[in-house]
Amino acid sequence: MKLYLIRHGQPEIDLYTGFPGPKLGLVGKQQAKHICSILQSKSINRLFASDYIRVIETLEPLLIAAPTMQHHSATELRERE
């Protein structure tokens, strides 16, 4: 079994606090597409992520490319404030 840890793409603003957080900026959206192209070649069975907007937007290209992938959002994976 392999574990891949992926950080969300760059948000549209630098300073923020709290849930749900900012959306991805243009650079972050490009980063999301790039990581999707890398991860598509991997055999990923499950995906675990926080429920922040920037995280969901980072995963969006991958979930569109692999709609049958099991995806689990967990509040326990949120950043600590």
Secondary structure by P-SEA (a helix, b strand, c coil): cbbbbbbbcccccccccccccccccaaaaaaaaaaaaaaccccccbbbbcccaaaaaaaaaaaaaccccbbbbbccccccc
